[in-house]
């Protein structure tokens, strides 16, 4: 997983993350990862519009971000 996450730093790609907060709530975030260590991910959170630090152990899912597209018929 770390190799994949590190590749996201180099590409400056946005990712979707499902995260378990400290209060035990599931949260959905779109982030741009800036740094990774064994225990933490430092990323720009597009929901909060600021840098945040997330615990790696609380990340439940992380995938490339796919913007929802509206189709006009």
C-alpha positions in Angstrom: 0.0 0.0 0.0 2.8 2.4 0.8 4.3 2.2 -2.7 0.9 3.0 -4.2 0.4 6.0 -1.8 3.9 7.3 -2.5 3.2 7.2 -6.2 0.1 9.4 -5.5 2.4 12.0 -4.0 4.5 12.3 -7.1 1.5 12.5 -9.4 -0.3 15.0 -7.1 -3.5 13.0 -7.6 -6.7 13.4 -5.6 -7.9 10.3 -3.8 -11.1 9.3 -2.1 -10.7 8.0 1.4 -13.0 6.4 3.9 -11.6 7.0 7.4 -12.5 6.1 10.9 -12.3 9.3 13.0 -11.1 9.5 16.6 -14.7 9.7 17.7 -15.5 6.4 15.9 -17.4 7.9 13.0 -16.9 6.9 9.4 -15.9 9.9 7.2 -15.5 10.3 3.5 -12.8 12.6 2.3 -11.2 13.7 -0.9 -7.5 14.4 -0.2 -4.3 15.2 -1.9 -1.4 13.4 -0.2 1.7 15.4 0.6 3.7 13.2 3.0 3.5 9.6 4.3 5.2 8.0 7.3 4.6 4.5 8.8 1.9 6.0 11.1 0.5 9.1 9.4 -0.6 10.6 6.2 -0.3 14.4 5.8 -2.7 15.6 3.1 -4.7 18.5 1.9 -8.3 17.8 2.8 -10.7 19.2 0.2 -13.7 19.0 2.6 -12.0 21.1 5.4 -9.9 23.0 2.9 -6.7 22.7 5.0 -3.8 20.4 5.7 -4.7 17.5 7.9 -2.9 14.5 9.4 -4.6 11.1 9.3 -3.6 7.9 11.1 -2.7 5.2 8.7 -4.3 2.6 11.0 -7.7 4.4 10.6 -7.7 4.5 6.8 -10.3 1.9 5.7 -10.3 2.5 2.0 -8.4 4.7 -0.4 -8.9 4.9 -4.2 -8.2 7.3 -7.1 -10.8 10.1 -7.0 -13.4 10.0 -9.8 -15.5 13.1 -10.0 -19.2 12.5 -10.3 -20.3 13.6 -13.8 -23.7 14.9 -14.7 -25.0 13.7 -18.0 -27.4 15.8 -20.0 -29.8 13.9 -22.2 
